Amino acid sequence: MIAMWDCKIKVEVPVLGELQHKVEETELLKMELQMLETERVRLSLVEEKLLDVLQLLQQLRDLNISKRALGKILLSTLESCRAPQPGKAHLFEVLDTLQQELAGCELLHQEPLEQGQSPQALSNPLVISC
């Protein structure tokens, strides 16, 4: 009878060790999956913000905004988002600020030009506050 228990113990010890290893491996995979899901959500937010920025840029291009005005918007954005250590959070902050700066551009909020009126007919093309 003791020999039978001895045999069971010898078989169960490696099985328990293997089972414990599988449990640990499963926990690591769960943590990795959670990290991947978090990264997926972050990338989705960045993609959405990029699409917003690109849409605003397209609208401004259609309104014939000058390269100089766009450059000022970009430089203003970069200046207001200075960070000592650029990273993932900083990237989103820059995109968000750029989107807000572009959305606040007065050119987007002006009434559409009447037919026959050219973009140069604006009172002063240099006074485009963004």
N, C-alpha and C positions, 0 to 999 in steps of 0.2 A: 504494500500500500504506500509506503514512503517513497519507493522508486517512482510510482505513478505521479505523486505530487511533485517530486523533484523534476520529472520530465515536463509537467505542466508549467512549473515556474520557469524553467529554462526556455520554453516556447513563449510564454507570456511576456517576459522581460523584453525581448527584441520587438515584439508586436506593440507593446506599450510605448517603447522608445520611438518606433516608427509612427505610431499614432500621434504622439506628442509633437514629433517633427512636422507632421501633416497639419496639425492644428496651428502651429507657429507659422508655417508657410501660408496657410489660409488667412491668418490675421495680417501678415505682411501684404498679401495680395489685396485684401480689403482696404488697407491703408493706401496702397498705391492707386487703387481704383478711385478712392475718394479724392486723392490729390489730382488725378487726371480729370475728374468731374469738375473740380474747382477750377482747374486751368481751362477747361472747355468753356465754362461760364465766363471766365475772364476774357477769353479770346472772342466770345460772342459779343460781349459788351464793347470791346475794342473795335470789332468789325462794324457794329451798329454805329458807333461814333464816327468811324472813318467814312461810312456811307453818308452820314449826315453832313460831314465836312465836304465831301466830294459833291454832294447835291448843292450845297450852298455855293461852292466854287463855280459850279456849272451855271447856276442862276446869275452869279455876278459876272461871269464871262458873257453870258447872253445879254447882260445890261451894259456891256462894253466898259467894265471897270478897268482902270489903267493898271499896268504892271507895277507902277510906282505905289499906287494905293494898296494893291495886294501885298507888295513887299513890306509896306509899313505895318499892315495888319500882322503879317508873319513875324516881323521883328518885334513888334509890341508883345505878341504872344510869347515869344521866346524870352524876352526880357522879363516878363511878369512870372515866368515859370522857371526861373533859375533855381537849380537844385545842386547841392554839392555832390550827390551820388545819384546819377541818373539810373533808373531802373524801371521795372514794370509799372509801378504806381505812378512814377513821374511821366511815363509815356501817356498814360490815360489822362493825367492832369493837363498835359500839353494839348492833347486832342480836344479835351473838354473846353479848355480856354480858347483854343482856336475856333471851335464851333460857336462859342458864345460871341467872340469878337466878330466873326463873319455874320452871324445872325443879327448882330446889333448894327450892322452897316446901314447907314441911312439910305443908300442907293436901293436897297431891297425894299424899303418902306415908302418910297416915293410912288406917286401915281404913275401908271404907264404913260409913255409918250404918245401923243396923238399922232395920227397918220400924217406924214409929211414933216414932222418935227424930228430933227436929228439929235443924237445924244450930245452934240457939241452946243446945242441951243440951251443947255442948262445955264443958269445964271452965272456960275463960276465953277468950272470943272475941278479947280484945285481945292474947293471947299467941300470935299466928300469926307465927312467925318465918320470914321469907323471905329 
